[in-house]
């Protein structure tokens, strides 16, 4: 929604407390989904405090760039909230449910005048907050607080996957962070799956394989 509609939205939130929300790990084959909600200080601009840091969609940043951005967000935020949707929840209820439920939990526990969620989602009724929520495609590219939420969610999820890599080094989660890279898929074929894998996602990734997946 980059254009007139986005400009009008930016004008409407200029003098409001805006909570940006985004997630990381929705499409991963392994590991949790991490969702973040961020409220930045009024008038805060990354360009003012750290012009050398290029702010953009978290997936376009290197780990080191995300780390620096995370430090700035942590320093200049009024509020940071995280929600971790476990693999158990995703396997039981589905990733779509986990995505919506994670955002609903965050919105319910953080107070703001507006909530800008990245993506084309339908979050349902949220009592008195329902009309305050806007779900916008590409919000993580144009709304600073939503962009920040994406960076924080991705940074925190990468940390989790680094820790899980220590337990299961065969899958290369320290570099692929649980996503469906060829390295990860080859490792699944060789070693099977473990309790940190999303069964339906793995089955889809290996739908053309006759391999029998066994829980390690």
Secondary structure by P-SEA (a helix, b strand, c coil): cccaaaaaaaaaacccbbbbbbcccccccbbbbbbbbbbcccccccccccccccccccccccaaaaaaaaaaaaacccbbbbbbbcaaaaaaccaaaaaaaaaaaaaacccccbbbbcccccccccccccccbbbbcccccccaaaaaaaaaaaaaaaaaaaaaaaaccccccccccccccaaaaaaaaaccccccccaaaaaaaacccccccccc
